[in-house]
């Protein structure tokens, strides 16, 4: 999916370490790192969205048939959130594995766990066959997915950020973010095809399981693609020279704890809108409208392409006006969108489709710079662990419970409260960026 091959002029610069002669050190082409980042992210997000779509469309009927439709969907979204709760634990566990053995061992174990957990969901029988055991197995596999996602952090985005040309850092920061819309496009298109091609009985019996098998196959490809990069001598050398190695979590929070918290809240607008335009609308359309689900999924596929365009545009814009300024501007745009989003979502099919398409554009513009705007506050020693845990906490705070909260607010109080939820995420991002700026000014004055 990368638009910059390793051999292109934009990708060819190499960066020496500590200002020394590049000939004395392993050289790293940013474009080559970007390929590894994009491949890894696509595989992770495909897993992510396969489960997310199934949690809205499939799991309420397959695993919670004893509850009425709204309550069953809420139960499903509770299980959905478990991966985000367990993800920081997975990061800490696999950082220990890396410190004790190696980066390759950690990545192999994490992606093996992710693949087996994802494939395992495909084999879980429904509630009507084994009763509560089906829910227990779903919870177990979903939790394992979160642990594995935390452990799959390979540090390549941080190495890419440090080695990217200074005037192109916004562009390179967004490359890994392309994995989100790409993974969603493939997952939504696959579910749309299966939903439209099979009878309801076949789809809910066995058809929904096929995307989970596909996710396992994609994970295998991603594992070998990423190992080809991260276990080579030159990358290990660069990681060591850049100090991109795990540090104790206690030390990280003692020295850089406020930067972890600021980084997590700075991305909140992006992560809040993430599920409000992907997973939540599927549940709303399924429960409260007569729209064709397959057709709605294809509208979301179109939205995914618009989000991809937004991610690419964010890289260009960020290199011209700055990454923090881009993130702040998109937070303001999301705040404005939150004012009329409920009206669109509560309108007819045309208005709902407009809600989707505008929301996906804003998602792409915002998410494109969500990871790199504040993690640069970490110096080399703390960047590897700091970037991983900041991302974990951003997902936990901003996205884990978003479909659940949005559906509860919409069902109990009305769609305008979904708009307020989006607004709160935008305001949190703006507040975090203001705090970050004042903190940097204070540190500069003291230094």
Buried (B, 14 or more C-beta within 10 A) or exposed (E): BBBBEBEEEBBBBBBBBEEEEEEEBBBBBBBBBBBBBBBBBBBBBBBBBBBBBBBBBBBBBBBBEEBEBBEBBBBBBBBBBBBBBBBBBBBBBBBBBBBEEBBBBBBBBBBBBBBBBBBBBBEBEBBEEEEEEBBEBBBBBBBBBBBBBBBBBBBBBBBBBBBBBEEBBBBBBBBBBBBBBBBBBBBBBBBBBBBBEBEEEEBBEEBBBBBBBBBBEBBEEBBEBBBEBBBEEEBBBBBEBBBBBBBEBEEBBEBBBEBBBBBBBBBBBBBBBBBBBBBBBBBBBBBBBEBBBBEBBBBBBBBBBBBBBBBBBBBBBBBEEBBBBBBBBBBBBBBEBBEBBBEBBBBEBEBBBBBBBBBBBBBBBBBBBBBBBBBBBBEEBBBBBBBBBBBBBBBBBBBBBBBBBBBBBBBEEEBBBBBEBBBBBBBBBBBBBEBBEEBEEEEEEEE
